[in-house]
Each structure stands twice: as C-alpha cells, then as structure tokens.
C-alpha cells in the first residue's frame, strides 16, 4: 500500500484540480446561453429536464468545448508536477535517463518534443470534436 500512496495522492489531486476547473467552465457555459432560449422552451411547455436536455445543454456544450480542450492539455502537462510525490512519468524518466549518463540537453529537447506531440495530438482530436459541434454561420 505504501508504494501506491504517491500514485493515489497525485491522481486524486490532479482529478480534483481539473474537475473544479471543468465544473466552472460548464457552469459558465450554461449561464452564457441566452435567457431567451429558456423562455422559448417554457413557451413550448418543456419540463425543466427537457429544457436542459434539448435546449440549454447542447448550446452550452458548444461554448464549453474550447476551454475544456485547454483543461485536457493542462492536465497532460500537469502530470509532470507529480515528480514531487514520485509519480513515475515522462519527466521523471528523462531525469533518470540524464542521471544514467545520457546527455542532458538532448534529453530535455526530446522531452519537450514529446510534450509537444502530446499537446498537438490532444489538441487535434479535440479540435475535430469542436468543429463537429460548432454552429454553422449563415
């Protein structure tokens, strides 16, 4: 159990940190949907659940996707902070590699390229999702 404690603590910490940001993004997105949309759904006699399911949340999702993309990228990069609690990930592996006699500057450049590839791949996938959910202009 003691060897799993660092992994559990960093997972919980990063999970709570990211969840709080995503919750605020969702809250702000729901509030960004114009009030007229809710009023129109009330005029159509939709229940509160139907109003959110069919009117508010689809529009809020379109607003929320770009900042959520940034949160996923931040989560990927913030895992490198896990070194403080012995979370073995790519930055820790690079430090071990340097300690075993590998050239430091080249290892750091490779690490930066790996993080850049992580960021580009996550951003690319989520930008495809974003384009799919965007509204089409007239």
C-alpha positions in Angstrom: 0.0 0.0 0.0 2.8 2.4 0.8 4.2 2.2 -2.8 0.7 3.1 -4.2 0.2 6.1 -1.9 2.1 8.6 -4.2 0.1 7.5 -7.2 -3.2 7.7 -5.4 -2.4 11.1 -4.0 -1.4 12.6 -7.3 -4.4 11.1 -9.1 -6.8 12.5 -6.5 -5.1 15.9 -6.5 -5.0 16.3 -10.3 -8.5 14.9 -10.6 -9.9 17.4 -8.1 -8.0 20.3 -9.6 -9.1 19.6 -13.1 -12.7 18.7 -12.1 -13.0 22.1 -10.3 -11.9 23.9 -13.5 -14.2 21.9 -15.8 -17.1 22.4 -13.4 -16.6 26.2 -13.6 -16.4 26.0 -17.4 -19.7 24.1 -17.6 -21.4 26.5 -15.1 -20.2 29.5 -17.1 -21.3 27.9 -20.4 -24.8 27.2 -19.1 -25.0 30.8 -17.9 -23.8 32.0 -21.3 -26.8 30.5 -23.1 -29.2 33.4 -23.7 -32.2 33.6 -21.4 -34.5 33.8 -24.4 -33.7 30.2 -25.1 -35.1 29.1 -21.7 -38.1 31.4 -22.1 -38.8 29.9 -25.6 -38.6 26.3 -24.1 -41.0 27.3 -21.4 -43.4 28.7 -24.0 -43.2 25.3 -25.7 -44.2 23.7 -22.3 -41.0 21.7 -21.9 -40.2 20.4 -18.5 -37.1 21.6 -16.7 -35.3 18.4 -17.6 -36.3 18.7 -21.3 -35.3 22.4 -21.3 -31.8 21.5 -20.2 -31.5 18.3 -22.3 -32.8 19.7 -25.6 -32.2 23.5 -25.5 -29.6 24.6 -22.9 -27.0 21.9 -22.7 -26.4 21.4 -26.5 -25.8 25.2 -26.8 -23.6 25.2 -23.6 -21.6 22.3 -24.9 -20.6 24.3 -28.0 -19.5 27.2 -25.7 -17.6 24.9 -23.3 -15.6 22.8 -25.8 -12.7 25.2 -26.4 -11.9 25.8 -22.8 -12.3 22.1 -22.0 -9.6 21.4 -24.7 -7.3 23.7 -22.7 -8.0 21.9 -19.5 -7.2 18.5 -21.0 -3.9 19.9 -22.3 -3.2 21.4 -18.8 -3.9 18.0 -17.3 -1.4 16.3 -19.6 1.3 18.9 -18.7 0.5 19.0 -15.0 1.3 15.3 -14.6 4.9 16.4 -14.7 4.3 18.1 -11.3 3.8 14.6 -10.0 7.5 14.2 -9.6 7.1 15.8 -6.2 5.4 12.7 -5.0 7.4 10.2 -7.0 4.9 9.8 -9.8 6.8 8.0 -12.5 6.0 9.7 -15.7 7.9 11.0 -18.7 9.7 13.9 -16.9 10.9 11.5 -14.2 12.0 9.1 -16.8 14.0 11.8 -18.5 15.7 12.8 -15.2 16.6 9.2 -14.6 18.0 9.0 -18.2 20.1 12.0 -17.6 21.3 10.6 -14.2 22.4 7.4 -16.0 24.8 9.3 -18.2 22.7 10.4 -21.2 23.4 13.9 -22.4 21.2 16.3 -20.6 20.4 19.0 -23.2 19.4 16.4 -25.8 17.2 14.5 -23.4 15.4 17.7 -22.4 14.9 18.6 -26.1 13.4 15.1 -26.6 11.2 15.6 -23.6 9.9 18.9 -25.0 9.2 17.3 -28.3 7.3 14.5 -26.6 5.2 17.1 -24.7 4.7 19.0 -27.9 3.5 15.8 -29.6 1.1 15.1 -26.7 -0.3 18.6 -26.9 -0.7 18.5 -30.7 -2.4 15.1 -30.7 -4.8 16.0 -27.9 -5.5 19.4 -29.4 -6.0 17.9 -32.8 -8.5 15.3 -31.7 -10.4 17.8 -29.5 -10.4 20.4 -32.3 -12.1 17.9 -34.6 -14.8 17.4 -31.9 -15.0 21.2 -31.6 -15.6 21.7 -35.3 -18.2 19.0 -35.3 -20.2 20.8 -32.6 -19.8 24.4 -33.9 -22.8 26.2 -35.3 -22.8 26.9 -39.0 -22.9 30.6 -39.8 -25.3 31.9 -42.3 
